[in-house]
Amino acid sequence: MQTVQISLNSIDKVKNFVNAISKFDYDFDLVSGRYVIDAKSIMGIFSLDLSKPIDLNIHTDGADLQAILDILKPYLI
């Protein structure tokens, strides 16, 4: 598992983020305080405080991890 910090501070960023990670079969969790939600859920993301950075847990490692991190570059802090 890899954890990175991301910023989703606009509606377009949230929509593009969900579309990008939905291409992968791995689990992605967003952690904000004591809340953990499925990162592929647009409604779940909007239930979080998007004004602060959010931790993204990527449940994979190996070759695909680098491809995922490349896609996430616009959102990484």
Summary of the structure (lengths in Angstrom):
residues: 77
radius of gyration: 11.2
end to end distance: 18.2
largest distance: 31.8
contacts: 203
relative contact order: 0.32
helix: 32%
strand: 26%
